[in-house]
Amino acid sequence: MKNLKYIFIFVFVLSCGYTPIYQTDQKLNIKFSTINSSGYKSINREIMRNLEKYRDSDTNNIFDLSINSTKKEVVATKDKKGNATSFKLTLEVDINLSNNSNNKNFTKNFTKDMSFNSKNNKFELDQHRLNLEKNMITQILQDINLYLRNLENDL
């Protein structure tokens, strides 16, 4: 009986047309002729590396892409001695898509915030900060890809 339930669920999921939302290997009907970036270089590099696959698309929807990114880290709390006990990291990415042939412009802001506690070892704190930043960039890239898929439907 238990195996029958799992088989039923498996067959149902396969037959319902399920496709992952964040699947990154799907081709879009969008092409980027130029990609310009300003702001925080490591964030822009990751985003540009991810969006580079859209430079070789065969489509008439050709856009110029501008990326502007910022990174802010502030002390959220301090102890009695004035030492930082927690931080707040904010990554913000603005993208601007412009199509010169039909004068369509699309602008979108993507923001991710994360709070984390301080560590006694500064090396561990820096490694933890870098891991959080990579995870936040991955989340922003997923949001950008989802936005581009929705944008493609509106074109």
C-alpha positions as CSV (number, residue, x, y, z in Angstrom):
1,M,0.0,0.0,0.0
2,K,2.8,2.4,0.9
3,N,4.7,1.7,-2.4
4,L,1.5,2.2,-4.3
5,K,1.1,5.6,-2.8
6,Y,4.7,6.6,-3.9
7,I,4.2,5.2,-7.4
8,F,1.0,7.2,-7.7
9,I,2.7,10.4,-6.6
10,F,5.6,9.7,-9.0
11,V,3.3,9.2,-12.0
12,F,1.2,12.2,-11.1
13,V,4.3,14.5,-11.0
14,L,5.6,13.2,-14.3
15,S,2.3,13.6,-16.1
16,C,1.3,17.0,-14.8
17,G,3.8,19.0,-17.0
18,Y,6.0,20.1,-14.1
19,T,9.0,22.2,-15.1
20,P,11.4,23.8,-12.6
21,I,11.0,27.6,-12.3
22,Y,14.7,28.3,-11.8
23,Q,16.0,26.0,-14.6
24,T,18.9,27.9,-16.1
25,D,19.4,25.9,-19.4
26,Q,16.2,27.0,-21.1
27,K,16.7,29.3,-24.0
28,L,15.1,32.7,-24.0
29,N,13.9,34.7,-26.9
30,I,16.1,37.6,-25.9
31,K,19.5,38.7,-27.1
32,F,21.9,41.1,-25.5
33,S,24.0,43.1,-27.9
34,T,25.9,44.9,-25.3
35,I,26.3,44.4,-21.5
36,N,27.6,47.4,-19.5
37,S,28.3,47.3,-15.8
38,S,29.1,49.7,-13.0
39,G,29.4,49.3,-9.3
40,Y,30.7,46.4,-7.4
41,K,32.9,44.3,-9.8
42,S,32.6,40.8,-8.3
43,I,28.8,41.0,-8.3
44,N,28.8,42.3,-11.9
45,R,31.2,39.6,-13.0
46,E,29.0,36.8,-11.7
47,I,25.9,38.3,-13.3
48,M,27.6,38.9,-16.6
49,R,29.0,35.4,-16.6
50,N,25.5,34.0,-16.1
51,L,23.9,36.3,-18.8
52,E,26.6,35.7,-21.3
53,K,24.6,32.8,-22.8
54,Y,22.0,35.3,-24.1
55,R,24.6,37.0,-26.4
56,D,24.4,34.3,-29.1
57,S,20.6,33.9,-29.3
58,D,18.9,33.9,-32.7
59,T,16.1,36.4,-32.1
60,N,14.8,39.8,-33.1
61,N,14.4,40.9,-29.5
62,I,17.8,42.6,-29.2
63,F,18.5,44.6,-26.0
64,D,21.3,46.6,-24.5
65,L,21.8,45.6,-20.9
66,S,23.1,47.9,-18.1
67,I,23.9,46.5,-14.7
68,N,24.6,48.6,-11.6
69,S,25.3,46.9,-8.3
70,T,26.0,48.1,-4.8
71,K,27.1,46.3,-1.6
72,K,26.5,47.7,1.8
73,E,27.6,46.2,5.1
74,V,26.6,47.9,8.3
75,V,27.0,47.0,12.0
76,A,23.6,45.9,13.3
77,T,24.4,45.5,16.9
78,K,27.3,46.1,19.3
79,D,28.2,44.8,22.7
80,K,28.9,46.9,25.8
81,K,32.5,47.4,24.8
82,G,31.5,48.8,21.4
83,N,32.6,45.7,19.4
84,A,30.3,44.6,16.6
85,T,28.3,41.5,17.4
86,S,26.2,41.3,14.2
87,F,26.2,42.8,10.7
88,K,23.7,43.4,8.0
89,L,24.8,42.8,4.4
90,T,22.7,44.2,1.6
91,L,23.3,43.6,-2.1
92,E,21.4,45.6,-4.7
93,V,21.4,45.1,-8.4
94,D,19.7,47.4,-10.9
95,I,19.2,46.2,-14.4
96,N,18.1,48.3,-17.4
97,L,17.1,46.7,-20.7
98,S,16.7,49.0,-23.7
99,N,15.6,48.1,-27.2
100,N,16.6,50.7,-29.7
101,S,14.5,49.3,-32.5
102,N,11.1,49.7,-30.8
103,N,12.1,52.1,-27.9
104,K,11.1,49.7,-25.2
105,N,12.9,50.1,-21.8
106,F,12.6,47.9,-18.8
107,T,14.1,48.6,-15.4
108,K,14.1,46.3,-12.4
109,N,15.8,46.5,-9.0
110,F,16.8,43.3,-7.1
111,T,17.7,43.5,-3.4
112,K,18.8,40.9,-0.9
113,D,19.4,41.5,2.8
114,M,21.1,39.1,5.2
115,S,22.1,39.5,8.8
116,F,24.9,37.5,10.4
117,N,26.7,37.3,13.7
118,S,30.3,38.3,14.2
119,K,33.0,35.7,14.9
120,N,36.1,35.9,17.0
121,N,38.3,34.7,14.2
122,K,38.5,37.4,11.5
123,F,39.4,34.9,8.8
124,E,36.3,32.8,9.6
125,L,34.2,36.0,9.6
126,D,35.6,36.9,6.1
127,Q,34.9,33.4,4.8
128,H,31.4,33.4,6.2
129,R,30.8,36.9,4.6
130,L,32.0,35.6,1.2
131,N,29.8,32.5,1.4
132,L,26.8,34.7,2.3
133,E,27.6,37.0,-0.6
134,K,27.9,34.1,-3.1
135,N,24.5,32.8,-1.9
136,M,22.9,36.2,-2.2
137,I,24.3,36.6,-5.7
138,T,22.9,33.2,-6.7
139,Q,19.5,34.2,-5.4
140,I,19.6,37.5,-7.3
141,L,20.6,35.6,-10.5
142,Q,17.6,33.3,-10.0
143,D,15.4,36.4,-9.7
144,I,16.9,38.0,-12.8
145,N,16.4,34.8,-14.8
146,L,12.8,34.6,-13.7
147,Y,12.2,38.2,-14.5
148,L,13.7,37.7,-18.0
149,R,11.4,34.7,-18.6
150,N,8.4,36.8,-17.5
151,L,9.6,39.7,-19.7
152,E,9.9,37.4,-22.7
153,N,6.2,36.5,-22.3
154,D,5.3,40.3,-22.4
155,L,7.2,40.9,-25.7
